Amino acid sequence: MELLIITAARAFEKDIKGLLKKSGVKTFSYMDVTGYKDQEGESMSANWFASSIGERQSVLFYAFVPTFTVDEVMLQIRNLNESQESESKIHVAVMDIKRMNNI
């Protein structure tokens, strides 16, 4: 069992829900979060978000998934990131779960 964690700009919420479903993830949780990036020293012209505040409206997904599902999710996210013209990308992390109380 793995813990899948996905973060992205809120604009990707619908895409992520679709790719999770397509990958066979039937149960997941998600919430709105505020992302932050320290942009000190970055010129305003290089700042894609055109703001010096550094905060972004984001979404965080997490799901407990079987190990064999992780590769499909990673492939779907890689494909989506490569097809986007946006500089903002979907980020994913996977953590191994050693124990769970309900499986």
Rosetta blueprint (number, residue, H / E / L):
1 M L
2 E E
3 L E
4 L E
5 I E
6 I E
7 T E
8 A E
9 A E
10 R H
11 A H
12 F H
13 E H
14 K H
15 D H
16 I H
17 K H
18 G H
19 L H
20 L H
21 K H
22 K H
23 S L
24 G L
25 V L
26 K L
27 T L
28 F L
29 S E
30 Y E
31 M E
32 D E
33 V E
34 T E
35 G E
36 Y E
37 K L
38 D L
39 Q L
40 E L
41 G L
42 E L
43 S L
44 M H
45 S H
46 A H
47 N L
48 W L
49 F L
50 A L
51 S L
52 S L
53 I L
54 G L
55 E E
56 R E
57 Q E
58 S E
59 V E
60 L E
61 F E
62 Y E
63 A E
64 F E
65 V E
66 P L
67 T H
68 F H
69 T H
70 V H
71 D H
72 E H
73 V H
74 M H
75 L H
76 Q H
77 I H
78 R H
79 N H
80 L H
81 N H
82 E H
83 S H
84 Q L
85 E L
86 S L
87 E L
88 S L
89 K L
90 I L
91 H E
92 V E
93 A E
94 V E
95 M E
96 D E
97 I L
98 K L
99 R L
100 M L
101 N L
102 N L
103 I L
